[in-house]
């Protein structure tokens, strides 16, 4: 097997290049200095290079010879569960972190939805007060025409109370709409793969820019790889 691997490596790297790195050949596939994520699939660190939220760079070895060796052993039906489980754990860190951001984002939006419901309730109360005030005005006119002065005066006191309550509710509504950002927050949603906020008011171009953006595609890739390796471990009964 070693001879076959060396022949393949010579075809990939060239004999001279292979001979110039004798120390690398001595590094075993299972060595902790080797990046097993790179070996089994992809190293998540590589996906975020050059981005403003760049993760710490990977300090382990990324060698094609280890990836080729892994693929050869897979074809031969060898049990490589330790490497694959390590890869699964590494991907899980990114998925769990992103899911936490998504949950936090959704909770914030739910809080906003609660505020929207409160705004709706206040609006309904104002509408009810408007109706009650209009009826009181008509009642006072009728009582005046009938000469029921004492009853008309009592109704006017109630009318003043209703108008005072309406002014109070109106101020509460204006304050709540300002705090909640009623015009914008109610239209936000969380992007399921990457956790970014999206607006339902965004143009198709802006939405396309997001879905084709590096961060979004990176998390889509990580989630696909995570699902793939989990399925593989499940099918082989090695979870």
C-alpha positions as CSV (number, residue, x, y, z in Angstrom):
1,X,0.0,0.0,0.0
2,X,2.8,2.4,0.9
3,X,4.4,1.9,-2.6
4,X,1.1,2.7,-4.3
5,X,0.6,5.8,-2.2
6,X,4.1,7.0,-3.0
7,X,3.5,6.5,-6.7
8,X,0.3,8.5,-6.5
9,X,2.0,11.2,-4.5
10,X,4.9,11.3,-7.1
11,X,2.3,11.9,-9.8
12,X,0.7,14.6,-7.9
13,X,3.7,16.5,-6.5
14,X,6.6,15.3,-8.6
15,X,9.5,13.1,-7.5
16,X,11.8,16.1,-6.7
17,X,9.2,17.9,-4.7
18,X,8.4,14.7,-2.8
19,X,12.1,14.0,-2.0
20,X,12.5,17.6,-0.8
21,X,10.0,17.2,2.1
22,X,11.2,14.0,3.9
23,X,10.0,15.3,7.3
24,X,6.4,15.6,6.1
25,X,6.4,12.0,4.9
26,X,7.1,10.9,8.4
27,X,4.0,12.6,9.8
28,X,1.3,10.0,10.4
29,X,-2.3,10.6,9.2
30,X,-3.5,10.4,12.9
31,X,-0.8,12.8,14.1
32,X,-2.5,15.6,16.2
33,X,-0.5,18.2,14.2
34,X,-2.5,17.2,11.1
35,X,-5.7,19.0,10.3
36,X,-8.2,16.2,10.2
37,X,-11.0,18.5,9.0
38,X,-8.9,19.3,5.9
39,X,-8.1,15.6,5.5
40,X,-11.7,14.4,5.7
41,X,-13.5,17.3,4.0
42,X,-12.8,20.9,4.5
43,X,-11.2,23.1,7.2
44,X,-13.8,25.7,8.3
45,X,-11.1,28.2,9.1
46,X,-10.2,28.4,5.4
47,X,-13.7,29.5,4.5
48,X,-13.5,32.7,6.5
49,X,-10.0,33.9,5.5
50,X,-10.0,37.6,4.6
51,X,-13.4,38.3,6.0
52,X,-14.1,41.0,8.7
53,X,-15.3,38.3,11.1
54,X,-12.4,36.0,10.2
55,X,-11.9,33.1,12.6
56,X,-8.4,32.4,14.0
57,X,-6.3,30.7,11.3
58,X,-5.8,27.0,11.5
59,X,-2.4,26.1,13.0
60,X,-2.4,22.5,11.8
61,X,-1.0,20.9,8.7
62,X,-3.0,21.0,5.5
63,X,-1.3,18.4,3.3
64,X,-2.8,16.9,0.1
65,X,-0.9,13.7,0.8
66,X,-2.9,13.1,4.0
67,X,-6.2,13.8,2.1
68,X,-5.1,11.3,-0.6
69,X,-4.2,8.7,2.0
70,X,-7.6,9.1,3.7
71,X,-9.4,8.7,0.4
72,X,-7.4,5.6,-0.4
73,X,-8.2,4.1,2.9
74,X,-11.9,4.9,2.5
75,X,-11.9,3.1,-0.8
76,X,-10.3,0.1,0.9
77,X,-13.1,0.1,3.5
78,X,-10.9,1.0,6.4
79,X,-12.5,2.2,9.7
80,X,-11.6,5.9,9.9
81,X,-14.2,6.8,12.6
82,X,-11.8,8.7,14.9
83,X,-10.9,11.2,12.1
84,X,-14.5,11.5,10.9
85,X,-15.8,12.1,14.4
86,X,-13.2,14.8,15.0
87,X,-14.3,16.4,11.7
88,X,-17.9,16.2,12.9
89,X,-17.1,17.8,16.2
90,X,-15.2,20.7,14.5
91,X,-18.1,21.4,12.1
92,X,-20.6,21.2,15.0
93,X,-18.8,24.1,16.8
94,X,-19.7,26.4,13.8
95,X,-23.2,25.0,13.5
96,X,-24.0,25.4,17.2
97,X,-22.5,28.9,17.3
98,X,-24.6,30.0,14.3
99,X,-27.7,28.4,15.6
100,X,-27.2,30.3,18.9
101,X,-27.1,33.6,16.9
102,X,-30.2,32.6,15.0
103,X,-32.1,31.8,18.2
104,X,-31.0,35.1,19.7
105,X,-32.1,37.0,16.6
106,X,-35.4,35.3,16.6
107,X,-36.0,36.1,20.3
108,X,-35.3,39.7,19.5
109,X,-37.8,39.7,16.7
110,X,-40.3,37.9,18.9
111,X,-39.9,40.7,21.4
112,X,-40.6,43.1,18.6
113,X,-43.7,41.1,17.7
114,X,-44.9,41.4,21.3
115,X,-44.5,45.2,21.0
116,X,-46.4,45.1,17.7
117,X,-49.3,43.2,19.4
118,X,-49.3,45.8,22.2
119,X,-49.5,48.6,19.6
120,X,-52.4,46.8,17.9
121,X,-54.2,46.5,21.3
122,X,-53.7,50.2,22.0
123,X,-54.9,51.1,18.5
124,X,-58.1,49.0,19.1
125,X,-58.6,50.8,22.5
126,X,-58.3,54.2,20.8
127,X,-60.8,53.2,18.1
128,X,-63.2,52.0,20.9
129,X,-62.7,55.3,22.8
130,X,-63.4,57.3,19.6
131,X,-66.7,55.4,19.2
132,X,-67.6,56.0,22.8
133,X,-66.7,59.7,22.6
134,X,-68.9,60.1,19.5
135,X,-71.8,58.4,21.2
136,X,-71.4,60.6,24.3
137,X,-71.4,63.8,22.2
138,X,-74.7,62.7,20.6
139,X,-76.2,61.7,24.0
140,X,-75.3,65.2,25.4
141,X,-77.0,66.9,22.5
142,X,-80.1,64.8,22.9
143,X,-80.3,65.4,26.6
144,X,-79.9,69.1,26.1
145,X,-82.8,69.1,23.6
146,X,-84.9,67.2,26.1
147,X,-84.1,69.6,28.9
148,X,-82.2,66.9,30.9
149,X,-79.6,69.4,32.1
150,X,-78.3,67.5,35.1
151,X,-78.0,64.3,33.1
152,X,-76.3,66.2,30.3
153,X,-73.7,67.7,32.8
154,X,-73.0,64.2,34.2
155,X,-72.5,62.9,30.7
156,X,-70.1,65.8,29.9
157,X,-68.0,64.8,32.9
158,X,-67.8,61.2,31.6
159,X,-66.9,62.7,28.2
160,X,-64.0,64.7,29.6
161,X,-62.7,61.5,31.3
162,X,-62.9,59.6,28.0
163,X,-61.1,62.4,26.2
164,X,-58.3,62.4,28.9
165,X,-58.0,58.7,28.6
166,X,-57.8,58.9,24.9
167,X,-55.0,61.5,25.1
168,X,-53.1,59.3,27.5
169,X,-53.4,56.2,25.2
170,X,-52.4,58.2,22.2
171,X,-49.1,59.3,24.0
172,X,-48.5,55.7,25.0
173,X,-49.0,54.6,21.4
174,X,-46.6,57.2,20.0
175,X,-43.9,56.3,22.6
176,X,-44.3,52.5,21.9
177,X,-44.0,53.0,18.1
178,X,-40.8,55.0,18.6
179,X,-39.2,52.4,20.9
180,X,-40.3,49.4,18.8
181,X,-39.2,50.9,15.5
182,X,-42.6,49.9,14.3
183,X,-42.0,50.9,10.7
184,X,-38.9,48.6,10.2
185,X,-38.4,45.9,12.8
186,X,-41.7,44.2,12.1
187,X,-40.5,43.5,8.5
188,X,-37.2,41.7,9.6
189,X,-36.5,38.0,9.6
190,X,-33.5,35.8,10.4
191,X,-31.8,34.0,7.6
192,X,-31.9,30.3,8.6
193,X,-28.5,29.1,7.3
194,X,-26.3,32.1,8.4
195,X,-28.2,34.0,11.1
196,X,-28.1,37.4,9.3
197,X,-31.1,39.8,9.4
198,X,-33.0,40.2,6.2
199,X,-35.7,42.7,5.5
200,X,-38.9,41.8,3.6
201,X,-38.5,45.3,2.0
202,X,-35.1,44.5,0.4
203,X,-35.0,44.5,-3.4
204,X,-34.3,41.3,-5.3
205,X,-30.8,42.6,-6.0
206,X,-30.0,43.1,-2.3
207,X,-31.4,39.7,-1.4
208,X,-29.4,38.1,-4.2
209,X,-26.3,39.8,-3.0
210,X,-26.9,38.3,0.4
211,X,-27.6,34.7,-0.8
212,X,-24.5,34.8,-3.0
213,X,-22.4,36.4,-0.4
214,X,-19.4,34.7,1.2
215,X,-20.8,34.4,4.7
216,X,-24.1,32.9,3.6
217,X,-22.5,30.4,1.2
218,X,-19.9,29.5,3.9
219,X,-22.5,28.5,6.4
220,X,-24.5,26.7,3.7
221,X,-21.4,24.7,2.9
222,X,-20.6,23.9,6.6
223,X,-24.2,22.8,7.2
224,X,-24.1,20.5,4.2
225,X,-20.8,19.0,5.2
226,X,-22.0,18.5,8.8
227,X,-25.2,16.7,7.5
228,X,-23.0,14.6,5.2
229,X,-20.6,13.4,7.8
230,X,-23.3,12.8,10.4
231,X,-25.2,10.7,7.8
232,X,-22.1,8.7,6.9
233,X,-21.4,8.0,10.6
234,X,-25.0,7.0,11.1
235,X,-25.0,4.6,8.1
236,X,-21.9,2.9,9.2
237,X,-23.2,2.6,12.8
238,X,-20.2,4.4,14.2
239,X,-21.9,7.3,16.0
